[in-house]
Amino acid sequence: MTLSGTDFDAWGRRLLDLIESRLMATLTSDSPFVTEMSRHLAAAGGKRFRPMLVLGGAGLGFDLHGAVDDDAAVRAALVVELTHVASLYHDDVMDEATLRRGAPSVNARWDNSVAILTGDFIFAKASAIVATLGTDFVGFQAETFARLVTGQIDELLGPAPGQDRIAHHLKVVGDKTGSLIAASARFGAMVAGASADQVEALTRFGEALGIVFQLADDLIDIVAPAAGKTPGTDLREGVPTLATLQVQAQNRPEDARLLELLAGPVPAADVPEALALLRAHPVIEDIRSDLLARATAARADLSTLPDGPAKTTLSALCDLAVTRSS
């Protein structure tokens, strides 16, 4: 059967609620301490963007075959969300972060060893679930995990001598964020029983969407911080973003003060000044235009999909990734 837009939305909300409860149930151990640690970030909330993308892809099953395997869709969504949450524990150790989703990070509240091992525990939970979906899912999950690790290492090492810093940054973004969002879209299409061409199209869509999502997130840190994230976090930590890299690449004489501030981690007292200078800089509008162009290109990969609420939902997720930084 096909679903109306209203029925499709209700189906998606029902499964998202189920994913939320299954997520908490999955993050359970015989050790109460491990249970507390593994639920720490998941219980703090999150956008659940990756599960929404899995469901958007899986919902194609209604238009293609008249039905969707709800349980498989939930399991696929759990795999990508667990992988994402686990990677955050490791990211926080690498970045020496003290806050995540408005709560103290595990590494700050306890220590790095606890954070790393908790991330490993959550990865193990994701692996156990993906094994129930089949070898195709397992294989792609392994490839995705390899890209996540590669992106983290590349970010840690920085660009090689002579390498374009912006190109290096975009590759890191693709590996660290684009890869798992690509897996989310791909898993949804696989659950839906989409054709090989449609699965590949949705994988490309997810990769491009993931890059837009991360670049927009970095822009939010400058122009409109999300709840639980202090403005200028990347500046204080000296984390390069597309905006700061473009300012440095342009090297305009009128940006002398901003360039001075961006030469390293920005002292807390100077963050308001750096933010004001960045917000007034033309690179902000350049990046917004770039995000829109990337989203438009990503949406083109949806052209092979049948018209219906699933395709509409996927397109709306594309819009969401762009407009959240406006």
C-alpha positions in Angstrom: 0.0 0.0 0.0 1.0 3.6 -0.5 0.7 6.1 2.3 -0.5 9.7 2.4 1.9 12.3 3.6 0.0 12.5 6.9 0.1 8.7 7.4 3.7 8.6 6.4 4.6 11.2 9.0 2.7 9.3 11.7 4.6 6.1 10.7 7.9 8.0 11.0 7.0 9.4 14.4 6.0 6.0 15.7 9.2 4.4 14.6 11.3 7.3 15.9 9.7 6.8 19.3 10.5 3.1 19.1 14.1 3.8 18.1 14.4 6.1 21.1 13.2 3.4 23.5 15.3 0.7 21.8 18.3 2.9 22.0 18.1 3.2 25.7 17.4 -0.6 26.1 20.4 -1.4 23.9 22.8 0.8 26.0 22.5 -1.6 28.9 25.2 -3.7 30.6 25.4 -6.0 33.5 27.6 -3.3 35.0 25.5 -0.3 36.2 28.5 2.0 35.7 28.8 1.0 32.1 25.1 1.4 31.6 25.3 4.9 33.1 28.3 5.9 30.9 26.9 4.5 27.7 23.6 6.3 28.2 25.2 9.6 29.2 25.2 11.2 25.7 22.2 9.3 24.3 20.0 10.4 27.1 21.1 14.0 26.7 19.2 14.1 23.4 20.5 14.9 19.9 19.0 15.6 16.5 18.5 12.0 15.6 19.2 13.2 12.0 20.7 9.9 11.0 17.7 7.7 12.1 15.4 10.2 10.4 17.3 9.7 7.2 17.2 5.9 7.5 13.4 6.1 7.9 13.1 8.4 4.9 15.0 5.9 2.8 13.2 2.9 4.2 9.8 4.6 3.6 10.5 4.2 -0.1 9.3 0.6 0.4 5.7 1.8 0.6 6.0 3.3 -2.9 8.1 0.5 -4.4 6.6 -2.6 -2.8 3.6 -1.4 -0.7 5.2 -2.3 2.6 8.2 -1.7 4.9 9.9 -4.0 7.3 9.5 -1.8 10.3 11.8 -3.9 12.6 14.6 -3.9 10.0 14.2 -0.1 9.6 14.5 0.4 13.4 17.6 -1.9 13.6 19.3 0.0 10.7 18.6 3.3 12.4 19.9 2.0 15.7 23.2 0.9 14.0 23.9 4.4 12.6 22.9 6.3 15.7 24.9 4.0 18.0 27.9 4.4 15.7 27.4 8.2 15.8 27.1 8.3 19.6 30.2 6.1 20.0 32.2 8.3 17.8 31.3 11.3 19.9 33.0 9.8 22.9 36.2 9.3 21.0 35.9 12.8 19.4 35.6 14.4 22.9 38.8 12.6 24.0 40.7 13.8 20.9 39.4 17.4 21.2 39.7 17.5 25.0 36.1 18.7 25.0 34.4 19.5 28.3 30.8 19.9 27.1 28.6 17.8 24.8 24.9 18.3 24.2 24.8 20.8 27.1 26.1 18.2 29.6 29.7 17.5 30.9 31.5 15.2 28.5 32.4 11.7 29.9 36.1 12.4 29.5 35.7 15.6 31.5 33.5 14.2 34.2 35.4 10.9 34.6 38.5 10.4 32.4 39.7 9.6 28.9 40.0 5.9 29.5 36.4 5.6 30.6 35.3 7.7 27.5 37.3 5.6 25.1 36.2 2.2 26.5 32.5 3.4 26.6 32.8 4.4 23.0 34.2 0.9 22.2 31.3 -0.7 24.2 28.7 1.3 22.1 30.5 0.3 18.8 30.2 -3.3 19.9 26.5 -2.9 20.4 26.2 -1.4 16.9 28.1 -4.3 15.5 25.9 -6.9 17.1 22.8 -5.3 15.6 24.2 -4.8 12.1 25.1 -8.5 12.0 21.3 -9.2 12.2 20.7 -7.2 9.0 23.0 -9.2 6.7 26.5 -9.2 5.3 25.9 -6.3 2.9 25.1 -4.1 5.8 28.1 -5.4 7.8 30.4 -4.8 4.9 29.3 -1.2 4.4 29.3 -0.5 8.1 33.0 -1.7 8.3 33.9 0.6 5.3 32.1 3.5 7.1 33.9 2.9 10.3 37.3 2.8 8.5 36.4 6.2 6.9 35.4 7.6 10.3 38.8 6.6 11.8 40.7 7.9 8.7 38.9 11.2 9.0 39.8 11.5 12.6 43.4 10.7 12.0 43.6 13.2 9.1 42.1 15.9 11.2 44.6 15.2 14.0 47.6 15.2 11.6 46.4 18.2 9.6 47.2 18.9 5.9 50.5 17.6 4.5 53.1 20.2 3.5 51.8 21.9 0.3 48.4 20.4 0.6 45.4 22.8 0.1 44.0 23.3 3.6 40.4 23.8 2.4 40.5 20.6 0.3 42.0 18.7 3.3 39.2 20.1 5.5 36.4 19.0 3.1 37.9 15.5 2.9 37.9 15.3 6.7 34.3 16.5 6.8 33.4 13.9 4.1 35.1 11.1 6.1 34.0 12.0 9.6 30.4 13.1 8.9 29.5 12.4 5.3 30.4 8.8 5.5 27.9 7.9 8.3 25.1 10.0 6.8 25.8 8.3 3.5 25.4 4.9 5.3 22.2 6.1 6.9 20.6 6.9 3.5 22.0 3.7 2.0 20.7 1.5 4.8 17.3 3.0 4.4 17.3 2.2 0.7 18.5 -1.3 1.3 15.7 -1.9 3.9 13.2 -0.5 1.3 14.4 -3.1 -1.3 15.4 -0.3 -3.7 17.2 -1.1 -6.9 21.0 -1.1 -7.1 20.9 2.2 -8.9 18.6 3.8 -6.3 20.7 2.5 -3.5 23.8 4.1 -5.1 21.9 7.4 -5.7 20.8 7.6 -2.1 24.3 6.8 -0.9 25.6 9.8 -3.0 22.7 11.9 -1.7 23.6 11.0 1.9 27.3 11.8 1.4 26.6 15.2 -0.1 23.9 15.9 2.6 26.4 14.9 5.3 28.9 17.5 4.1 26.2 20.2 4.0 25.1 19.1 7.5 28.5 19.5 9.0 29.4 22.7 7.2 26.1 24.2 8.4 26.8 23.0 12.0 30.2 24.8 11.9 28.5 27.9 10.6 26.0 27.7 13.5 28.9 27.9 15.9 29.6 31.4 14.5 26.2 32.9 13.5 23.5 31.2 15.6 24.7 28.7 18.2 22.5 25.7 18.9 21.2 24.9 22.3 23.9 23.4 24.5 26.7 24.8 22.4 28.5 28.0 23.5 29.2 30.4 20.7 32.7 30.3 19.3 33.5 26.9 20.6 35.6 26.1 17.5 37.4 29.4 17.8 38.4 28.8 21.4 39.6 25.3 20.6 41.5 26.4 17.5 39.4 24.0 15.3 39.6 25.0 11.7 36.3 25.5 9.8 35.4 26.4 6.3 34.8 30.1 7.4 38.2 30.5 9.1 40.1 28.7 6.4 38.5 30.9 3.7 39.4 34.1 5.7 43.0 32.9 5.9 43.1 31.9 2.3 41.9 35.3 1.1 44.4 37.0 3.4 42.8 40.5 2.9 44.7 43.5 4.3 41.5 44.7 6.0 41.3 41.4 7.9 44.6 42.0 9.7 43.0 41.9 13.2 40.8 38.8 12.4 43.8 37.0 10.9 45.8 37.8 14.0 43.0 36.3 16.2 42.8 33.2 14.0 46.5 32.4 14.1 45.8 30.0 17.0 43.1 29.1 19.5 41.3 32.4 20.3 41.6 33.5 23.9 38.2 33.5 25.6 38.3 37.2 26.2 38.8 37.8 22.4 36.1 35.4 21.2 33.3 38.0 21.1 35.5 40.2 18.9 36.4 37.3 16.6 32.8 36.3 16.3 31.7 39.9 15.4 34.4 40.2 12.7 33.5 36.8 11.3 29.8 37.5 11.2 30.4 40.7 9.3 32.8 39.0 6.8 31.6 38.2 3.3 32.7 34.5 3.6 29.6 33.9 5.7 27.3 34.6 2.8 29.7 32.8 0.4 29.4 29.7 2.5 25.6 30.0 2.7 25.5 30.1 -1.1 27.8 27.2 -1.3 25.6 25.2 1.1 22.6 25.9 -1.1 24.4 24.8 -4.2 25.6 21.6 -2.5 22.1 20.9 -1.3 20.7 21.5 -4.8 23.2 19.1 -6.3 22.4 16.5 -3.6 18.7 16.7 -4.3 19.3 15.8 -7.9 20.2 12.3 -6.8 16.6 11.9 -5.7 15.3 12.1 -9.3 15.4 8.4 -9.7 13.1 7.8 -6.8 9.3 7.4 -7.2 7.3 10.4 -6.2 5.7 10.1 -2.8 6.0 11.1 0.9 9.4 9.3 1.3 11.0 11.3 -1.5 9.3 14.5 -0.1 10.7 13.7 3.4 14.3 13.2 2.0 14.1 16.5 0.2 12.8 18.2 3.4 15.8 16.8 5.3 18.0 18.4 2.6 16.3 21.7 3.2 16.7 21.3 7.0 20.4 20.8 6.7 20.7 24.2 4.9 18.2 26.3 6.7 19.3 25.5 10.3 22.3 27.8 9.8 20.3 30.7 8.4 
